[in-house]
Amino acid sequence: MGDAAVTPSFDWSHLFSAVLALADDHLILGHRVSQWCGHAPMLEEDLSMPNMALDMIGQARNLYAYAGTLEGAGRDEDALAYLRLDRDYTNLLLVERPNGDFAHTMLRQFYFAAFMEPFWGWMAQNSVDDTLRAIAAKAQKEASYHLRHSSEWVIRLGDGTDESAWRMRAAVEALHIYTDEMFAMNTGYQTCLANGVMPDLETVRATWQASVDSVFGQAFLTVPEVEFPQRGGRDGLHTEDFGHLLADLQYMQRAYPGLQW
């Protein structure tokens, strides 16, 4: 099945689940960002945001294709992306949050890119899985751009007008409670970690936190204390907004089964 140099007792279903969760993250956030196409606040963003969405959807396609190979049940990338029920998706709650205003969108992108850039960096250099290492090599370059772009906007809005500053502060209050879920490692992920397939998320957290501290310092933002972190996405427990997103995302495949371009 997979091409990872893992122990003979390795349970491939754990790798399938971990790859599927990553694919779901990128598909759902890619779809959210694509909703800005034609609605961005300036022409440059009307070009850059769909491009970021395409980057993430491209990463999702590669991950879904590999997940289908690992599963060995005949499901291709389209079946995994469009023909599952909501409880079957294990994306982070953060990525399914509504776009809100531009501050919310850019902060959500910053949080996710600050996580994925070091994640992909580790994968590209250290993963024993050849397929994931190849996916990561390209994805890290894209995540680096997403991080740089969103960082600049967080700083620009946080250190901007009175209105842009309060909008960014409101985005922090609304979204920071969802960030802790990025670093949760269930049993399946821990198996991948133990076999050198995926990184220790606590190490990724340290790099993520350094990025947050640096950008927030320049944006005059305060990292809030989160007493009750919100989790559930990795277990298939989603917010009400996810159902509406999925209805939009899956419409064509549901209405016209098997349709191909």
Secondary structure, DSSP 8 states (H G I E B T S, - for coil): -------TT--HHHHHHHHHHHHHHHHHHHHHHHTTTTTSSSHHHHHHHHHHHHHHHHHHHHHHHHHHHHHTSS--HHHHHHSS-GGG----HHHHS---SHHHHHHHHHHHHHHHHHHHHHHHHH-S-HHHHHHHHHHHHHHHHHHHHHHHHHHHHHTS-HHHHHHHHHHHHHHGGGGGGGG---HHHHHHHHTTSS--HHHHHHHHHHHHHHHHHHHT------SS----GGGT---HHHHHHHHHHTHHHHHSTT---
